[in-house]
């Protein structure tokens, strides 16, 4: 990585009562010259919230120019790559799993799928706006802020339970043995229309697209977490051939697998294992719970 750019990445698992609803919490501190930016591409993911102290990011979901975002930038579930550029500052990232969307967000997830919005004003994310104020007003280290964010979320946890079908559907989507919409519906005991409504409301997309996305993410995780594998060796068992995978790669990432592999990934390389675990595409990492102690990956050179 460019010696003029420094990235400190730390990640934390929230307290146990929050874990069914949120992904791991990420804290990033960036330092780079004023005329430089750190760019990367993220794979499709569940709804995400990012809280910035410093210059807001520039980002784009899918093809198109990078556009300036907001200090609290939120997104619905995505089926396209997120391209972004960051300048010096701090950012906190936290994802809403489908069960978390049902319990803590407002409105259908499909209404903002593949979109970024101003989280400080969008009604879906009203509950999380105070986190942005904490990040902007507090001049504290990453570990201390992680505890504050965790404490705030714990204070909101006494809410009506979500429909158990949501977590059952999430688990089924992550099962490589579930290869079709009919199998998914059979596992959940739902007819086609009920399954469509459930997925659109809380997962953001129709079940067929969700299964394709999960199949793709398992293959991407296998390749990126085992650098000695070729793309053909990393293919999920649900793919008929490499050509089918390449079509999916273009659809989800907007480029070929080779183009993606040749690009630098200064941020994603630091967090890929946990991010793929958050998406149900790889095993959970051995990350301790925040309130016991924190885990710190090695500092960037």
N, C-alpha and C positions, 0 to 999 in steps of 0.2 A: 504494500500500500504506500502511497505518496507520503514521504516523511513529514510534509507540512500539514498533514491531516491526522488528528488523533481522535480515537473513538473509545470511550469507556462504556461498556455494556454490562448491565447487571439485570438479573431476572429473579423473580420471587414467586413462590407459590402462595396464594392467599390462604387465609384461615380456612379450616376444613369445611365449615358450613357454607362458604362461598364457592367452593371448587366445582360443584355441579353446574354453576351458572356462568362462571367467568374463566377465561384462559389464564395462563400465567401472566403476571404483571412484569412489564419491561421498563427499565430506566436507562436512558441513553444520555451521555454528555458528549457533545461534539466540539472540536476546536479546529478551525481551519482559517486560512487567510480570508479577508473580506471579499476578495474577488473570486473565491473558489466556492464550490458546492459539492456535496457528497451525493452521488446519484446511485440508484439501484432499482431493481424490479422485484416486486412481491408477487407471489402466486395467489390464486383465488383463496378467499378466507371467509370466516364468519364475520358478522358485524364487528367493527372495530372503532375504538375511541382513542384519539391521540391528543395529548395535552402539551402545549409548547410554552416554553419560557425562552424568549428570543425571537428571531425572525420566523414567521410562519413558513410552512413548507410550500413548495410548488409541486403539483401532482396532477395525474391524469389516469383515469380508469379506462383501459382499452386504448385504441389509437387516438391521436390528436395531440395538440400542443400542451405543454405543462402550464398550469394556471395557478396563480396564488390562491392559497387556501386560507384558513382561519386559525387563530390560536387554539381553539378547541375544534378540531376537524374530526367528524364522525362519518362513518360509511355504513351502508347496509351490507348484507352478504354480497359477495362478489363472485362473478363467473369469468372475470377478465383479469389480466395482470394489472397491477397498480405500479405505474412508473412515478418516481418522486425524486426531488432534489432538496437537500437540507443544508442549512448554513449553521454557523456556530450557535450553540445554545444547548438547552436540555429538552428532552421530550419523554413523556410517559405514554406507554401503549398498553391498552387493556381491551380484550375481546369479549363480546357477549356471545356465549353459546346459545343455541336455540332455546333451551330452557331458561336461560338468563333473559333472552329477549321477551319471552312470555311473562316473566315475573317482574322485570324492572323497566322495560321499554313500553312505549305507547304506540298503538297502531300496527298494521300489518307490515311484516318485514319486506314483503314484495314491493311495497310502495316506494322504498328507497333502495332497492337492489341495484347494484352496479352504479351507485351514486355517492358522491361526497356531499355533506351538508355542514352548515355552521351549527355545531352541537350546542352552543350557548343559547341559540334561539329556536332550534327545531324542537317541536313538542315531543318527539320520540325520546329525546335524551335529557329532558328537564331534570330528572333526578341526579344527573351527573355533572351539571353545570357548576356546582360548588367546588368540584375537584379542580377545575380550571382556575378558579380564584385562589385556591390554596397554592397551586403551582406557581402562579404569577406573583403572589404576595410574600411567600416564604422563601428566604434565602438560606436553604438548608441542604445537607448532603443527600445523596440518593437514598441511602438506607433509611434515614429519618423520614423522608417524604414517603417512602414505601409503607412505613408503619402508619403514617397519617392517612394515606389513601385506604389502607386495609381497615383502619378503625372507622372511617367514614362509611365504607361499604357495610361493615358489620352492623352499624347503627340503622341501616336501611333493610336489614335482612328479615325483619319481622313482618312479612307480607304474606298474603294468601298463597298457598302452594299452587304450582302450575299443574297442568294436565299430565299425568304420568305417561300418556302416549307420546309426548314430545321427547322425553329422554329415551323411551323405548325405540322410537323412530331414529333418533340420533345414533343409538347403539347399533341398530340394524344397518344403517347406511355405512357404518364403519366396518361391517362384517364382509370380508372378501367373498364369502359364499353367497351373498345376496347380489344377484347379477341382473335382475329384471324388476320392473314395477310390480308385476304380478306376484313375485316372490316376496317383495317388500310388503305388499298389501296383505298377503297370507300370513306373514310373520306377525303383523300388527292386528289382524282380524278386521281390516278396513276394506270397504269397497273403493272403487276407483275415484269416485267424486269426493268421498270423505278424505281420502289420502291426498288428493290435489289440494283441498282446502287446508288441511293440516300443514302441508309443506309450504304452501304459499304464505300462510299467516305467520309462521314461526321460523321457517328455513329460507324463505325468500325466493325459491324457485320451484318449478314442477319436479316431481320425484324422478323423472327420467334424466333430467339435467343434473340433479344432485348425485345420482348414481354414476353418471359419466364423470363428473367432477371428482368424486371420491376415487374412482378407478385411476384417473389421471394423476391425482396427488400421491397415491401409493407408489406409482412408477417414478414420479419425480423425486419422492423421498428416498426411494431405493437407490437412485442414481447419485443424488447429492450427498447421501450419508455413507456411501461406499464408493470412493473415487476410483477404485480399480475396476468397477463394472462398466461395461459399455451400455449404451441405451438399449440395445437388443436384450442384454442380460437383465436389465432392470425392469423389463415390461411386466405389468400385472398379468396374472393368469387369465383375466377376462378379455384381454386383447387377442384378436384373431391373428394379427401380424403387425409388423413395424409400421406399415403404411397407415393403418388405422390409428396407431398412437401418434404419428406425425400429424395427422389431420386434427386430432384432439389437441395436440400441442399448439398448433397454429390457432385453433379456435379459442383456447384459454389464455395463451400467452402472446399471441400476435406475432410469432416468429417461429423459426424452426428449432428443434432441439440443439443442433450444432451452433446456431447463432447464440442461443442462450448460454450454452456451456462455455463459449469463448469470451463472454462478457465478464468484466470484473464484478464481484458482488461484495463490496466492502462491509455492508451491514448484514446481509442475509447469511453470509458465511459464518458470522458470529452467533447466529440465533436459529439456524435451520433446524437443528434437532428438536428444540422445544416447540418451534412453530409447527412442525409437522405432527408432533404429538398433540398439539392443541387442535389440529384439524382431523384427528383420528386416523392419520395416514402413517403413523409410526408409533412404536412403543413409547410410553411415558418415560421421560428422563428422570434421573435420580436427583430431583430438586427438592430441598427441604421446605417445610412450611415456614412462612414468613415470620411468624411470631416466636418461633424457636430460635432460628438464626437465619442468616442470609448466605446465598452462594454467590461468589464473585468469580466470573471467568477471568482468564489471564488478561492483563492490560495489553492494548495494541502497541506494537513496536513503533 
